[in-house]
Amino acid sequence: MYENTFPNKRFKHTALFLNKHISTDSKILDLGVENPFTKIMKQHGFNVENTKGEDLDLDTTTIKNSNADVVTAFEIFEHLLSPFTVLKSIKADKLVASIPLKLWFSSAYRSKTDMLDRHYHEFEDWQFDWLLEKSGWKIIDRQKWTNPTKKIGFRPILRWFTPRYYIVYAERV
């Protein structure tokens, strides 16, 4: 997935945010298969278990059976048809989740080679906030950041100023 680019800025911001809100004593269930950020969390001392690649729209068994203190979901909810169902099935009292924000000047992401690497949702911050609220979560902290590129053009210029990522720390109501 990161053959040509590695999201250093996103990983740095995500790690700082996670360290700010979650103790390394916590047991974490990270939604999605093990990935480069899983390794970063473990390097920071977190006890992390990942879901196994099951289709979370259809099978939330791992989430329901988890005894994790915290669930993390980094760049996952935009891929699901029904993130509401997944959010409702979480038993943990803490959630740290990030999403790429909808960019008005760019269409939804869709990989032509990987059927699972597609965005069904392109959230605006208020939509994600509403989804969390409706599924029983209260946002305690949030951050946004940009994702500039070194390309030339109108879109790359806008990426210097338009927030691209949104991360929240929420607790179960």
C-alpha positions as CSV (number, residue, x, y, z in Angstrom):
1,M,0.0,0.0,0.0
2,Y,2.9,2.4,0.7
3,E,5.0,1.4,-2.3
4,N,5.6,4.9,-3.6
5,T,4.9,7.1,-0.6
6,F,5.0,6.9,3.1
7,P,2.7,9.1,5.1
8,N,5.3,10.4,7.6
9,K,3.4,13.6,8.5
10,R,0.1,11.7,9.1
11,F,1.9,9.0,11.2
12,K,3.7,11.7,13.3
13,H,0.5,13.6,14.0
14,T,-1.4,10.4,14.8
15,A,1.3,9.1,17.2
16,L,1.4,12.5,19.0
17,F,-2.4,12.5,19.4
18,L,-2.5,8.9,20.5
19,N,0.2,9.5,23.1
20,K,-1.6,12.5,24.4
21,H,-4.8,10.6,25.2
22,I,-4.0,6.9,25.6
23,S,-1.9,5.3,28.3
24,T,0.6,2.6,27.2
25,D,-1.0,0.4,29.9
26,S,-4.2,0.3,27.8
27,K,-5.0,-2.7,25.6
28,I,-5.8,-1.5,22.0
29,L,-7.9,-3.1,19.3
30,D,-6.9,-1.4,16.0
31,L,-9.5,-1.8,13.3
32,G,-7.8,-3.0,10.1
33,V,-5.0,-5.4,9.4
34,E,-1.6,-5.0,10.8
35,N,0.1,-2.1,9.0
36,P,3.2,0.2,9.3
37,F,1.4,2.3,11.9
38,T,0.7,-0.8,14.0
39,K,4.5,-1.2,14.2
40,I,4.8,2.5,15.2
41,M,2.3,2.1,18.0
42,K,4.2,-1.0,19.3
43,Q,7.4,1.0,19.2
44,H,5.7,3.6,21.4
45,G,5.0,0.9,23.9
46,F,1.3,0.2,23.1
47,N,-0.2,-3.2,23.4
48,V,-2.0,-3.5,20.0
49,E,-4.1,-6.3,18.4
50,N,-5.5,-5.8,14.9
51,T,-8.6,-7.2,13.3
52,K,-7.8,-9.8,10.8
53,G,-9.0,-8.4,7.5
54,E,-12.7,-9.5,7.8
55,D,-15.3,-7.3,6.2
56,L,-16.4,-5.2,9.2
57,D,-19.6,-4.2,7.4
58,L,-20.6,-7.9,7.6
59,D,-18.7,-9.3,10.5
60,T,-18.1,-7.4,13.8
61,T,-17.4,-10.5,15.8
62,T,-13.8,-9.5,16.6
63,I,-15.0,-6.1,17.8
64,K,-17.8,-7.5,19.9
65,N,-15.5,-10.2,21.5
66,S,-12.7,-7.8,22.2
67,N,-11.8,-6.9,25.8
68,A,-9.7,-3.9,24.7
69,D,-9.8,-0.7,26.7
70,V,-9.4,1.4,23.5
71,V,-10.3,1.0,19.9
72,T,-8.3,2.8,17.2
73,A,-9.5,3.3,13.7
74,F,-7.0,5.1,11.5
75,E,-8.3,5.7,7.9
76,I,-10.9,2.9,8.2
77,F,-14.4,4.4,8.4
78,E,-14.3,5.9,4.9
79,H,-14.0,2.4,3.5
80,L,-17.1,1.0,5.2
81,L,-20.7,1.1,3.9
82,S,-22.0,1.3,7.5
83,P,-19.5,2.7,10.0
84,F,-22.5,3.3,12.3
85,T,-22.8,-0.4,12.9
86,V,-19.1,-0.8,13.7
87,L,-19.2,2.1,16.1
88,K,-22.2,0.8,17.9
89,S,-20.6,-2.7,18.3
90,I,-17.5,-1.3,20.1
91,K,-17.5,-2.3,23.8
92,A,-14.4,-0.2,24.8
93,D,-15.0,3.2,26.4
94,K,-12.4,5.0,24.4
95,L,-12.0,5.6,20.7
96,V,-9.2,7.3,18.7
97,A,-10.2,7.6,15.0
98,S,-9.0,9.5,12.0
99,I,-10.4,10.0,8.6
100,P,-9.3,11.8,5.4
101,L,-11.5,14.8,5.0
102,K,-13.6,15.4,1.9
103,L,-11.9,17.7,-0.5
104,W,-14.3,19.8,-2.5
105,F,-11.8,19.9,-5.4
106,S,-11.2,16.2,-5.6
107,S,-13.5,13.2,-6.3
108,A,-13.7,10.2,-3.9
109,Y,-10.7,7.9,-3.9
110,R,-11.1,4.6,-5.7
111,S,-8.2,2.2,-6.4
112,K,-8.5,0.5,-9.8
113,T,-6.5,-2.5,-8.6
114,D,-7.6,-3.2,-5.0
115,M,-11.4,-3.6,-4.5
116,L,-10.9,-3.0,-0.7
117,D,-9.0,0.2,-1.2
118,R,-11.9,2.5,-2.0
119,H,-13.7,5.2,-0.2
120,Y,-17.4,4.9,0.1
121,H,-17.6,7.9,2.4
122,E,-15.9,11.2,2.0
123,F,-16.6,12.8,5.3
124,E,-16.6,16.5,6.2
125,D,-15.7,17.0,9.9
126,W,-19.3,17.8,10.9
127,Q,-20.5,14.6,9.3
128,F,-18.0,12.4,11.2
129,D,-18.9,14.3,14.4
130,W,-22.6,13.6,13.9
131,L,-21.9,9.9,13.1
132,L,-19.9,9.5,16.4
133,E,-22.6,11.4,18.4
134,K,-25.5,9.3,16.9
135,S,-23.6,6.0,17.7
136,G,-23.0,6.9,21.3
137,W,-19.7,8.7,21.5
138,K,-18.7,12.1,22.9
139,I,-15.7,13.8,21.3
140,I,-13.2,15.0,23.9
141,D,-10.5,16.3,21.5
142,R,-10.0,16.8,17.8
143,Q,-7.3,18.0,15.4
144,K,-7.0,18.6,11.7
145,W,-3.9,19.0,9.5
146,T,-3.0,19.5,5.9
147,N,-1.1,17.2,3.6
148,P,1.0,19.3,1.2
149,T,2.6,17.6,-1.8
150,K,5.6,18.7,-3.9
151,K,3.6,18.5,-7.1
152,I,2.8,21.5,-9.3
153,G,-0.8,22.6,-10.0
154,F,-4.0,24.0,-8.6
155,R,-4.9,21.0,-6.4
156,P,-1.4,20.7,-4.9
157,I,-1.4,24.4,-4.0
158,L,-4.8,23.9,-2.3
159,R,-3.5,21.0,-0.3
160,W,-1.1,23.4,1.5
161,F,-4.1,25.2,3.0
162,T,-7.0,22.8,3.1
163,P,-7.0,20.4,6.0
164,R,-6.8,16.8,4.7
165,Y,-6.9,14.7,7.9
166,Y,-9.2,14.8,11.0
167,I,-8.5,12.8,14.2
168,V,-10.7,12.6,17.3
169,Y,-10.5,11.2,20.8
170,A,-14.0,10.2,22.0
171,E,-15.4,8.4,25.0
172,R,-18.5,6.3,25.2
173,V,-21.5,8.3,26.5
